[in-house]
Amino acid sequence: HNRSIYHSRPQHRDSNDAINNTIIAAAMSSPICTIDRTILNEHTIGDMDDLGLAVFAKLCGANRGAFVLDPPDGNTYGCLSFPEVFSTNIGLGFNDTIPDSATFTQSFTLGSITASQAVEVVDQYVNAVYKTSAEGASSNPYGCDLGGLATLQNCTSSTGTPRSLRKDKDLVKSVTLSGAFIPSFATGGEALTMDEVKQFYTDKDFEEMVKLGVNTIQILVPCDAFYTSTGDMAVTITQLLNEAAKAGLSAIIVLVEPDDTTDKVTAEVVDDHIRAAAAYAKSDPAVIALQLPSSTPSLLSSVRSVATKLPVLVPVNKGELGMISFPPDKHVFAALDTDATSSVAGVASSDSVGDRMKMFYHESITCIDRSPIEWLSCYQDMPVYVTSGFDLAIDDCISQNEEDFKDYGQCGRFDETTDSGWWKRHRQSLAGRQLFTYSTTKGLGWSFSAWKLYGDDGSGDITHAKLKCLRDVAAAGLLPPMEDTNELGTFCLNGPANDFAMGDETFAPTPAPVDCGFGWWNETIGDCSYWIPPPPTPAPTKESCPSCKGGGAREMSLAAVAGAVVALVLNLVVKKFMRGNDGYEVLP
């Protein structure tokens, strides 16, 4: 196929590298990385499972563990050596200074410093580490990553780019009409006739979407869908948009490059296709944006030849974050694909424990996506819309019947998850983390992967495919309320529960003991007697081990550094996955 007509590799564009440090009240003209006080503050810091692990173990590995002040004071600092200004800035005397990260966590635990003072120390530390990263931070989409707890502030727009696609300035909360005009998993890979499309998505569906909190629909169509305005597809699209608009829904049109592109499709023909789509999007009041099939700059020129102010979405994945190159345009935005199931690392597992560890992995990396979303908006002046990848699937088992499917043992155990409390809790966690990351950061909003499956009435248990459908995920109680954005930050305050060990009380589908009035039902002897369930997997003892007794701050500091090394290795592994999965085979 001659795909180069529609798609070419984007070119790299350097970012501004000026970063600021609030510790010494430096000039406020450059972006700074700071704690998000709506999540981590004096009221929530005590709810953190492990402050040291969440903050210091993560950042102690940055910049080889060193940071400096600006202007420099002749010293280099790190986790084992905090500057005195960290203490004096929060009102501590010189005799009560906090010398290092280990002493800090001890002081907070013992109540020697208040919750408010603890937050201020963390904020100063985050600022100092980011400032020391200098050029690397400004060109690194993950430079301000603290698992969702940090945010970029003092960002300015050189073009005046609006921070919302919608006329009401609200966040885009969309769902994709998967399978309507492009075959997908929602239709079993089959193309639908226009009559079938009209039966698939009805006014009842649009009304249910609005009740759930959705305000936009996303429609994937072939690039040439509007080339003939009187064609059946164009007419059907118009009918769907009209029905959606009556329910109060806006629309985003996503142009998809056809699979049968040939050499006969010239650049001039492609230009005509894009121009026709842009003219249609401009004329329909329900359409709030048009997404291009690739990030090729010439496609934007085609749009601008007929629609100078139409919001345009440029597709990008995590491996291309620093490679987008477009001339200044206040109506150009990034359409980010956050799919985490396209690599071996994202889908492979061959036993029940592996399945749970994979879920733990997906939960763990979700809050990290906040960093590149804010980076694109702050440094590239391109607010981000999450166009795909928002769903609860953690494997590619919906494709297991396809010829090019690769079996790593990831399928065949889904029944274990159906009635499992463990899986329900962690799916809720994954949904909440995604909803927070895509809703409350500096992004434009999101689109869930699909609404429903073709021919499905919504009954029955959750399945691989239904985990990608908003209607079914919501019906299963897996999705937090979309409107309650103030509470979403709690999902990223702590990492996911690491209770993926089997053989304990989390094991599915073992039922809970039945209370039969005067005791618990004993399944072994088939009688109602006072039966005590097996004890859970032992937790680490709270008492200090003999080798740790008598350890001073220095010993604890060294232990903290050791933990930081482990965290650094894990962090590098995660970053390896997040940066395009370099070195790993990408699944078809």
Buried (B, 14 or more C-beta within 10 A) or exposed (E): EEEEBBBBEBEEEEBBBEBBBBBBEBEEEBBBBBBBEEBBBBEBBEEBEEBBBBBBBBBBBBBEBBBBBBEEEEEBBBBBBBBBBBBEBBEBEEEEBBBBBBBBBBBBEEEBBBBEBBBBBBBBBBBBBBBBBBBBBBBBBBBBBBBBBBBBBBBEBEEEBBEBBBEEEEBBBBBBBBBBBBBBBBBBEEEBEBEBBBEBBEEEBBBBBEEBBBBBBBBBBBBBBBBEEEBEBBEBBBEBBEBBBEBEBBBBBBBBBBEEBEEEBEEEBBBBBBBBBBBBBBEBEBBBBBBBBBBBBBBBEBBBEBBEEBBBBBBBBBBBBBEBEBEEBBBBBBBBBBBBBBBBBBBBBBEBEBBBBBBBBBBBBBBBBBBBBBBBBBBBBBBBBBBBBBBBBBBBBBBBEEEEBBEBEBBEBBEBBEEBBBBBBBBBBBBBBBBBBBBBBBBBBBBBBBBBBBEBEEEEEBBBBBBBBBBBBBBBEBBBEBEEBEEBBBBBBBBBBEBBEBEBBBBBEBEEBEEEEEBBBBEEEEEBEEBEEEEEEEEEEEEEEEEEEEEEBEEBBEEBBEBBEEBBEBBEEBBBBBBBBEEBEEBE
